[in-house]
Amino acid sequence: MRFLTLILFSVFAIAEAEIKNVREGDSSYLTDEKLREVSRVQHQYGLDDLSQTLNKSYSNSKSCSVNLIKDLRLKYGQDVSAVLLANRYNDYLDDVSLFYLFKIEKNITLNNRPIKKIKMSNLSTQESLYLERFLSKDCLDKIFLSTYQDYQQQKNNLSFSYKEAIRFAYSLDYISSDDAVILENLRKNKFHLERLTWTDYLKKQKNLRLQQPLKNEKERSSFMTQKVAGSDFSRRIYLYENYSEVQILLMANLVKSFKERLDSMKIELTVFKDDQPNEVIALEPMERFRFSTKMLRKEMNYLYINSFFENQKPDYEDLITAAYEVGFVTAAEVDQVYSLEDVWSPKKTLMEKIAVYARFFGGVVAVAIPQPYGFVPALVIIAIEASIGEKRPVVDDTSLF
């Protein structure tokens, strides 16, 4: 199957990733209260200063969130949060970046009171080797995650707690006093529960752009910043938190194939007899529509048993989000579907949702055989199915007919 083709990332994102907003519409962070803060810092510092400082700090940070926030903290003090929001307001950042940067921003304080060093003796070889992990040149959030994970694996053979390990690393001059405070803040705020860091997000996004460059970087979809039901994540955050670059491209290609079939002027079934074509059956428009939707369900079931998706079952919204992320679906198509709030309302019956469809696209709509209006109406049908509990087809059914 075309959509199961292995996608190899032979080139990884070594070059500097792009941080400006190229996918998201209205920000979920920019409430009226936050907009007043944005107005204040723009007036106080000037838009050029805010954007230029962000770009300079980003270049110096080497895609490290801790280094970026440190740099901004030195200049803007307690206004860092408002400065980040101002850059989001002007599309120099997106909501996904804000999500990760805010997690770091609350943990970073500078010019702290010096920590008193302690003398250590009788460290075992294993303990000394463990503490040397703090010498890593990685971003400090990555150092925290790796050393914390290593500690959990080795703690039965270590004579100190992780909190003490931070103090020991500072006493050995492996880390600075400020970094020791930041690591302790990350520990207290349970940063070890995080799946990704800002660096991870930027690498994923860069890899996707290398594999599938965007044709239109001016598109913006507000659906991408809306929260997933039952989650604190927006649709884009959910996508990056839960799926790899390969998975995102596989999901996007399903929607691409679905769209191409719907747009096709002709779909034919060929019957062979004795290895020779015996009959060609041209599908009618309605049959092409049903064929396309059934193929999508069939391919989704194949996706579930693909080794790349072990224990993961993406739903239709995940597929649409992935397709938009790589540019296979336009912002207009996505937002047109999700502007129909009644289609997604759990309080609406199936017949009420079908009525919404009929009012929006015109004509008479039969529940069993919807009219083939094209890609956007087909997405609405999928939305209706998803909202009435049919988001995931039966996994062991990969038949088409």
N, C-alpha and C positions, 0 to 999 in steps of 0.2 A: 504494500500500500504506500502511496506517495507520502502520506502524512506521517508514516512511521520511519521514513528515511532517517538514518543516523546523521545528526548534525554535529560536525566536529569543530571545536574552537581551536584552530591552529594558531591563531593570533589572539593574545590576550591583551587586556587594556593596560598597557604600560604608560602610554602617553597620558597627559593630563585630561581628566574627564570633564565634560561640560556640566556646569551646575545651574545654568539659567533655566527658567521654566519654559518648556516647549510642548507640554501635553495637557496641563491642568487649567481649568476655568476658574470660577470663583473659589477663593480659599475658605476653608472651614475655620481657619484661625482668625480671620479678619472680622471680628464682631464689632459692633459700634464702639464699645469700650476700647478695643485694641486699635481701631482706626484713629481714635483720639491720640493714643500714644504715638502712632505713626506720624500723625500731623505734627506733633510736638517735636520729635527728633528730626524730622525733615526741615522744620523751621529752624531748629537749633544748630544743626550741623550742615544742612544743605544736601540735596540729593546727590550731587556729584561726589561729595566727600564720602557719603555712605556707600555708594556703589564702588568707587575707586578703592576705598579701604577694604571692602569685602574681596574684591578681585586680587588685590595685593596680598592680603592675608591668606587667601586661598592658594595663591601661587607659592607662598612661603610654607604653607602647611603640609604640602605633599599629600593632599587629600586626607589629612588627619583632623578629625573633628576637635580633638583636645587642643592641638596646636592652633587651629583656627579660632576657637573660643578664647584661648589665652591671649592671642594677638588682639582680638576685639576688646577683651576685658581691659587690657592695658590702656587702650585709648578711650573707651566709652564707659568704663566702670560698670555701674548697675544698669546702664541703658542697653546692654547687649541684646536682651530679649526684644526690646522695641526696635533696635537697629535691624535685627534679623527680619522682623515683621515688615519693616519699611522696604527692605530688599525684596521680600515676597510680594508686597503690594505693587512693586514696579517690575515684577517678573524676572528679577535677578536670582531668585530661588524658587523652588516649588514646595508644596506641602510635605512631600516625602522627606526632603532635606530638613525642613523645619522639625518634623517628627523626631529625627535622630539628633539634630543639633540641640534641641531643647532638653533632651534627656542628658546630654553632656553639660549644657550650660548651668544647670542647677547644681552640678557637682563641683564646679570650678571656682575656687577662691584663690586669690593671689596675695602676695606680701603677708603671708600668715606668720604668726609668732614662731620662731625657730624651734624645732623639735629637739629635745635633748637626746644626744646619742648615747647608746648603751654599749658596755663592753660585753663581748661574747667570747666564750671559750668552749672547748670540747665539742665543737660541731662535728658531726659524722661526715663522711665523704658524701653520702647521699644528701644530707642537709646542705652542705656547701654547694653541691651541684645544683640543687633546687634553687637556692638563693641567687645563683648566677643567671637564672632565667630572667631576672629583673634587669639585666644588662641589655636586653634586646633593644634593637633600634626601631622596633615597630611603634605604631601609634599607642599612646598610653592606655586607651580603652582596650586595644588588642592585647597589650601586656597583661592587663588585669584579667581578661577572660582566659588567657592561656595559663597564667600562673594560678589562677583560682581553680581551674579544671585540674591542673597537675596536682595541686594541693589535695583536692578531694580524692585523687587516686593514690596519693602517697602518704596521706595523713597518719596512717597507722604506724608508719616508720619515721615520723617526724616528731620532735619533742616540743614543737611550738605551734601556736594557732596561726591562722592566716593573718590575723591582725598583727600578731607579733612578727610574722615574716616581713610585713611591710616595714616595720620599725628596724628590723635587722638589716634589710636591704638598704635603708637610708644610712644606718650606722656604718655600713661597709662602703658608703659613697657610690652605691650602684644607681641610686635615684636621688633627686633633689628633695629638699624639704617640702616645697610646694607640691611636687609630684606625689610625695608620700601622703600628704593631706588629701589630694584628689583621689588616690587609690583607696584610702580609708572611706572617703565619701561614697565612692562607687560600691564598696563593700556594704556599707550601712544601708544604701538604697537598693540593694539586691540587683545590681547591674548584671550579675551573672545569669539572670533569667532572660536576658535579651537574646534574640536570635541573630540579629544582624547589627552591624555598625554602619555609620555613614560611609565609611570606606567601602564596605561590602556593597552597599546600594550603588555607589558611583561606579564600581567595577562591573556590576551586573548591567547597569544601563549602558556603559561604554561598550561592553561585549555585544549587547543587542544591536547597538547602532553600527558596529563594525560588520555584523552579519546581515543586518537589514536596515540600511540608511533610510531615514525618514524623507519622504517626498515633499512633505509640507510641514515645516516647523512652526508655522503660524497658527495651527489648529489648537483649539482649547475646548476641552469638554468638562463641564461642571459635574457630570456624573462621576468622574474619576476621583473627585474630592469628597463624595458622599460616603458616609459610613456603611460598612457591610452590616447587615442585620445581625444583632447579637454579638457585635465586636466593637472594639475601640479603633479599629483600623479603617482608613478610607479604602476605596477599591484599589487604588494603585499601591498603597502600602501593603494591603493584603496580598496582592499579586507578588510583590517583591519579597515579602516575608515568607511566603509559602512555596514559591516555585523557582526553579533554577532557570538560567537562560535557555537551556535546551527545552525544558518543559514549556516555557512561554512560547517559544517558536513552534513547537509541535501543536499547541492549542491554537495559536494564531493561524496556522496553516489549515486546520480543520475549517475555520470560519472562511478563510480565503477560498477553499474548494467549494464550500456551501454557496458562497456568493457567486462564484463563477458558474455553478450549475444553474442557479436561479436566473442569471443573466443570459444563459445560453438560449439561442433561438431554436435549437434542435437537439433533442436527445432521442436516440434510437436504440432499440433492442434487436440484436441480430440472432436469428435461429439458424443453426448449422445442421446439415444432414450430410453424412459421409464426408466430413471435413470441408464441405462447401456451403456458402451462404444459401439458405433455403427460403428465408423470410426475413424481412426487415420491418419492424413495427415502430413507427414514429409515435412518440408520446404526445398526447394533447397537453395544452398549457397546464391544466389542473393536474394531470398525471406527472408532469415535470416538477410541479411544486411538491407533490407528495413524495415523489422519488427523491428529491433533494433533501427534504426534511428527514425521511427515513434513512438516507445515507448518512446524514449528520449523526443520528442516534446510533447507527451501526458503528460508525467510526469512533464515536465517543466510547462505546463499549470496548473496542479494540484498544483505545487509549488507556482504559483502566487496567488492562492486562499487560500493557507495555511495561518492561522492566524499569523504564525511567519514572514510572508513576506508582511504584510499590507503596501500598497503603494510602494512596491519595486518589481522591475521586473528584476532580474538578467539575463544577456545574456550568450551566450555560452562561451565567454572568462572568465566571472566570474566563471562559473562552472569548467572550465579547471584549472584556477588558484587555486580554492578551492581544487580540487582533487589533484593537485600537492602539495599544502601546507601540506596536511595530509598524503601524500605518496601513494595515489592510482594511480597516474600517474607518470612516471619517467621523469627525466630531459631530457633524450635523446628523449623521445617521444614528449615532449612539444617543445623543441628547433628544432627538425626536422621539425615539422609543421611550426613554425614561422620563420624558415630560408628561406622559400619560399616567399620572399617579394612581388613577382608579384601576389601571391594569394590575398594579402591584399591591393594591390594598387587600390585606387579608380579610377585611370585612365585606368585600364584594363577592357575590356568588359568581359561578362560571358564566351564567347567562348575562349577568350585569356586565361582566368584563367583555363578553362577545359584543354586547350592545355598544360599549365604548369603542371597540374596534370598528364597528359599522358606522358610527357617527363620525369617526376620525377619517376613515378612508372612503366612505360612501358606499352605496349599494347594499344588497342583502347578503348577510353572512350566515352560512350554515355551519353549525358546530362541527360536524364531522368532515365537511369539505369546504374549507375556507377558500375564498377567491385568491388567485395568485397575483397579488399586486406588486410583487418584487421583493427586494431584500429587506427594506425597512418594515413593511407589513409582516413579512415572515418572522422577523425578530419579535414583533409584537405577539404573534402566535406563540412563539417560544416563551416569551415573558409570561403569557397567560398560563401556559403549562407549568412553568417554574413556580408560579405563585400559588398554584393549587396542589402542590405536592408532587410534581412530576419532574423535579429538577435533575434527578439522576435515573437514567434508564436501568433496567435489570442487567446486572453486570454479566451474567452468563448467557445472555441472548445476543449473539452477533449475527443473526440472520437478517436479511433485508426484507423478505416478503412474509 
